[in-house]
Amino acid sequence: MPDDFKIIATNRKAQHDFFLEDRFEAGIALRGSEIKSVRAGQVSLRQAYVTVERGEVWLVGAHIAPYDPASNMNHEPTRTRKLLLNRKEIQKLETKIMERGYTVVPTRMYLTHGLAKVEIALAKGKRQWDKRREIAKRDAQREIDRALARRGRD
């Protein structure tokens, strides 16, 4: 990672609810008060998702808190924001979304070289039993790690 790379927000729920496949880095078109709030870390991607309409990619439902010093020139916290990708990436997303079961979710927002970027991932929804299996696997690994740690102390 570059020296001036700062993660602002992550969407941990996406990791839990989806199998994440291809990932893309997208620029995001923000207003002045929005970038100030992003730099202050006042962002939530929890309810956010990505849509592709007429060859453009949009981030829907991401919450960027209003920037208090902006007063009356403030932005709408959950407005739809345009994502900046190249045409080939947009076409790839569009064809995959047409397939049944695929969606695009934002996984994290970060600053790099002073610019706000969003990492989006092509995702396929998990079934309930997939989630339970993953939780059981994680718990088993945690027990193994604890046993090894106890054994190392003795």
Beta strands, then each sheet from edge to edge (+ up, - down):
strand 1: 5-10
strand 2: 18-28
strand 3: 43-44
strand 4: 49-53
strand 5: 56-60
strand 6: 63-64
strand 7: 81-84
strand 8: 102-112
strand 9: 115-125
sheet 1: 1+ 8- 9+ 2- 7+ 5- 4+
sheet 2: 3+ 6-
end
